[in-house]
Amino acid sequence: MKIKIGDRIPSFSLKDQNNKLIDIDSFQGKEKLVIFFYPKDESPGCTAQACAFRDAYQDFTDHGATVIGISSDSEESHKKFKDHHQLPFILLSDPDGKIRKLFGVPKSMLGILPGRVTYVTDKDLVVQHIFNSQLKIEKHIEESLEVIRKIN
């Protein structure tokens, strides 16, 4: 399965950095979502991406959006990553990659690394934008913000 623009994101639940189970459906009708899949906590590119989302976080919340990062790292790793970089958003642990597969996030870098893909949804959890780039990290934030501002 591969999620496309116009699809509703699949229902899922994952544990966050505090070991709390987060049900994605609990956001329906309440908030827009920016869900970014990233390869690894504390790697240079992922740290740059997470910190860029942190720096723009107020803009996202001002426009009614919740930011959520997902990787296969453990809840404990996410907690350290979040605390180390003062990340204000939710980090979800997908240890077996099931949710990554459910979304159809492709592998990158010769099929070795998990892909870096950002999904923007409206309040009905319908995908309005997808950005897939391992290298253009800042564009994930720029494009997501642009779309969030346009969604009523």
MARRO-468959 format. One line per 8 residues: their letters; for each residue x, y, z of C-alpha. Coordinates in steps of 0.1 Angstrom, whole numbers, plus 2048, in hexadecimal, padded with zeros to 3 digits. Each point is the difference from the previous one (the first is absolute). Example, Ala and Ser with C-alpha at 12.3 -4.5 7.8 and 13.67 -1.06 7.14 Angstrom:
% MARRO-468959
as) 87B 7D3 84E; 80E 822 7F9
END
This chain:
% MARRO-468959
mkikigdr) 800 800 800; 80C 823 7F9; 7EE 81E 80D; 7F8 81B 7E6; 7F2 823 802; 7DB 7FE 806; 803 7DF 814; 7F6 7FF 825
ipsfslkd) 81E 7F6 814; 7FC 7DD 80F; 7F6 7FB 824; 81D 7F7 817; 80D 802 823; 824 803 80B; 812 808 820; 80F 822 805
qnnklidi) 820 80B 811; 7EF 7FD 822; 7F4 7DD 7F8; 7DC 80C 7FC; 7EB 7F0 7E5; 7F5 81A 7E7; 7E2 7F8 7EA; 802 815 7E0
dsfqgkek) 7DA 7FF 7FC; 7FE 815 820; 80B 81E 7EB; 7E4 7FD 7E7; 7E9 81E 7FF; 817 814 817; 821 808 7F0; 813 7FF 7DF
lviffypk) 81E 7E8 802; 824 802 7F3; 80E 7DD 802; 824 7FC 7F7; 811 7DF 7FD; 826 802 805; 81C 7E6 801; 811 804 822
despgcta) 802 814 820; 820 815 804; 80D 7FA 7DC; 80B 821 7F0; 7E4 803 7E6; 7E5 7F5 818; 80C 818 81B; 800 81C 7E8
qacafrda) 7DC 7F7 7F5; 7F3 7FD 823; 810 820 80B; 7F1 812 7E1; 7DE 7F3 80A; 807 80C 823; 809 823 7F5; 7E0 802 7EB
yqdftdhg) 7EA 7EF 819; 7EE 820 80B; 7F6 807 7DC; 7F2 7DD 7FD; 7EC 802 821; 7F4 824 7F7; 7F0 7F0 7E1; 7F0 7E4 813
atvigiss) 818 7E4 7F8; 810 7E5 815; 823 7F4 7F6; 809 7DC 805; 821 7EF 7F8; 802 7DA 7FB; 81F 7EA 7FE; 808 7DC 80A
dseeshkk) 814 80C 81E; 7F5 7F6 823; 7EB 815 817; 81F 805 816; 815 80C 7E2; 7E4 818 7F7; 7FF 80E 823; 825 806 800
fkdhhqlp) 7FE 810 7DD; 7E2 816 80A; 811 80B 820; 822 806 7F0; 7F2 816 7E5; 7E2 80F 813; 7E8 7F3 7E6; 7DC 80B 809
fillsdpd) 7EE 7E6 7EA; 7F6 7DC 803; 819 7E5 7F6; 7F1 7DD 7F9; 812 7DF 800; 7FA 7E9 7E3; 819 7E4 80A; 7F6 7E7 7E6
gkirklfg) 7F9 819 7E4; 7DB 7F5 7FD; 7F3 824 7FE; 81C 80A 7E8; 7F5 7E3 7EA; 7DB 808 804; 806 823 7F2; 817 7F2 7E5
vpksmlgi) 81E 815 80A; 81B 7F5 7E8; 824 7F7 809; 81B 818 7F4; 825 800 7FA; 802 7E0 7EC; 7E4 7F0 815; 815 801 820
lpgrvtyv) 7F2 81D 814; 7DC 805 80A; 7F1 81C 7EB; 7F9 824 80B; 7DC 809 7F7; 7E9 81A 80E; 7DA 7FE 7FE; 7E9 81E 806
tdkdlvvq) 7DB 7F9 808; 7E1 814 805; 7EB 7FC 820; 7EE 7E2 7F0; 823 7EF 7FD; 7FE 802 7DA; 823 805 7F1; 804 822 7EF
hifnsqlk) 825 7FF 7F9; 81D 7E7 7FF; 824 809 7FE; 81B 7E6 7FB; 824 80A 801; 81E 7F2 813; 815 81E 7F9; 7EA 81F 7FE
iekhiees) 7F9 801 825; 7F5 824 803; 7E7 7FB 7E4; 7EC 7E8 817; 7F9 81C 818; 7FB 81C 7E5; 7E8 7EC 7EB; 7ED 7F2 81E
levirkin) 7FB 823 80E; 7F5 80E 7DF; 7E5 7E4 7FD; 7F5 804 825; 7FA 825 7FB; 7E9 7F9 7E2; 7EB 7E5 811; 7E1 80F 810
END
